[in-house]
């Protein structure tokens, strides 16, 4: 059993959505075929793949159905986190009812909770912009309120992760977020402080596109942060290695 991750699939299989990422440059050419081919080559039914946000361009859960069926058809268990473009995202109750109705069984969600997987305990949240003046940051929202809300969601997730770790102390808690908690010299300290408080050493993030010269990982105050945006990974799910050799 292995753990993989890849963010920002930006699927658009519904006829009414029709928002292919191929308009954003040659790196995105045939991206859905590449995602499927690479996924099937690497991932087995016993593996798990975490997808931290920007999964589908759909605007409703019904519109997202074909994208969810596409993900469900791929090997392995999938754990989805929310991104800033996942407007189809509803309540966990609605997701559960909708997936059951349509026979989608391999997908679960990372939302105010945690998951135990092989050698890991998975926690996380969407996150938010680190700087209210950042490019593309919406100006009509309460920056501090949204940051505080994401901190609260991350705390709930990490608290559940800690409870799971009490029964499996050998398992590492790792965090998956859509927004990087530190980027371009700016950090979301309310989130960083919480990550450090719970002893998390590794964070995986997406959201960043078009920057292919940035290092695949960097250290910020003892936290290793790795970019897993799909286009950065060339649409190849990234294996998350277990740091303990005895597991």
N, C-alpha and C positions, 0 to 999 in steps of 0.2 A: 504493500500500500504506500502510495506517494502523495504528496501535496503539491499542487501547482497553483499558479495565480496568473491572471491576465485581466487588465482593466480596459474600459473604454471600447467595447465591441462595436458600439454605435450601429446596431442592427437596424435594418429597414426593409423587412420582407413584406410588409403589408402594402397593398396596392395604393392606399390613400396616403400612406406616409411618404414613400418615394423620396427619401432624403439620403442618397448614397454619399459616403465620405470621399468618393473618388474625385470629387471636385476640389479637394484640398491637397492635391499633389500626387505625383507618381507613386509615392510610397504606398498609397491607399488602393492602387490598382488591383482589382479582383480580390479585395480584402476578405470578403465573406468566404470565398472558395479557399483562400489561404488559411483562414482561421479553421475551417472544417478539416482541411487536409492535414495541417500541423497537429491539430487536436487529436485526430484519429490515429495519427502516427505515434504520438507520445502517451496519451492518457488511456488507461484501462478502466474497466468497470469497477475495479477495487480502489481506484484513486479518487481524490477530491480536488475540485478546482474552485478557488475563490475568485469571484469577479467583482471587484470593488468599484462599481458605479459606471454610469453612462452606458447602460446595457442596450437600450432600445430608444429609437427616436419617437416611438408611439406616444400619443397624447392621452390614451385611455387604456385600461386593462384589456378591454375587448380588442382594441387595435394592436395590442402587444402580443396577442395570442400566437400568431404565426412565429414571432421571434422567440417566444417562450417554448414553443414546440420544437423549434430548431435547436435550442440549447438542450432541451430534454432529450432529443434524439442522439446527442453526442455521448460518448462513454463517460462514466464516472458520476459521482455525486457533485452537485453544484451548489455553492453558497453565494447568494447575491447580496451585495451591498448597494446602497443608494448613491446615485451621482446627481450633479446639479441639473442634468438634462433628462432625468428619469421622471417625466411628468405623468407617466402611466401608473406610478407607484401609489398604492392604496393602503388601507389598513391590513394588518396581518390576518385578520379574520376574513376579509374579502379575498385576499390572496389565497388563503387556504380553501375557501369554498369554490373559488374560480378554478383553481388547479385540480381539485377533486372532480369537479364537473367535467373537466376536459382531459382527465386521465394523465395529468402531468405529475410524475412521482419522484423524479430525481433532483428536484430543485427545492431548496430551503432558503431562509433569509437571515442575514446578519443585521439585526435591528433591535437595539435595547437588550441584546442577549449574547450568549457565547456558545461555541460549538467545540466539542471534543473530537479530535481527528488524529488518529494514529499517534504520532509523537508530539502533537501540538494541542494547544487550546487556543481557539481563534476568537478574537475580540475585535471590535472596531465600530466605526460610525462614518458618516459622510464627511464630517469636518466642514470648514468654511474658509473663505479667503483670509489670508494672513494680514492683509493691508486693505483698508476700505477704499484706498485710492488705486488699487491694483487694476491693471487692464481687464476689462470685461466685468469687474465687480459691479453688481447692481447698486445704483445710488439711491433707490427709493425704499430701501429696507433698513431696519435697525441693526446695524453691524454688531454692536455689543450684545443685543438680545439673541441674535442668531448664533453668535459664538458661544454664549452661555448655554443655549439650548443644546448645541452639539457637545459641549462639555458634559452636560447632564446625561445625554445619551451614551457617551463614551464611559462615563462613570458606572452607569447601570450595566453596561457590557463587561467592563473590567471587574466589577464586583461579582458578577456571575462567573466570570472566568476564574477568579480567585477561589470561589467556592468549589468549582470543578477541580482546581489544582490541589485542594486539600485532600482529595481522594486519589489524585495522581500527581504527587509532588515532583515526579521525574519529568513531567511534561512542561515545555516552555510555552508561556503566553506570548503570542505574537499579535500585532495589531495591523488591521487592514483599513485604510481610509481612502476616500476618493481624492480629496484635497491633500496635498503634502502639508504637514504641520509646520514645516520650515521650507522656505524657498526664496531664492534670490535675495538673501540677506534679511528677510522678514520672517518672524516666527509667531505662531499663535501660542503664546506662553500659557494661557489657561489649559490648553490641550497638552502641551509639552510637560507641564508640571504634573498633570495627572498621569501621563504615561510613565514618567519617572517614579512617581509615588507608588505605582503598582509593579515596579521593577521590570518593565518591558524594555528589552534591548533591541528589538527589531520591529520596524514599521515598513509596510509596503503601501505605495500610493500610486494613483493614476493622475488623470486630469491634464497633465502637461503634454502638449502636442507640438510637433514640428521642431523640437530641440533634440537633435540626434548626436550632438557632441558632448552633452552633459555626461558625467560619470554615472555608471549604472547604480552606484551606491555611494553614500558619504556618511560621515559621522557628525552628529550634532549633539554635543553635551553627553556623549556616551551612548547615544541611540543611533543605531545603524539604519539608515533610510534608503530604500530601494525603489526605483521607478519601474512600474510595470504597465505603463500605457501600451496598448496593443501595437500602435505604429512604432513605438520605440523598440519593442520586442520583435519587430518584424512579424507580428501575428503568431508568434510561437509561445505557447504557455510556458511560463518560467517555473522550473522546479524549485521548491523551497527546501533547502537541505536541513537535515537535523544536525545540530551542532554537537550532540552527544553521540559518541561512537559506540556506546554500549546499548543503544536502543535500536 
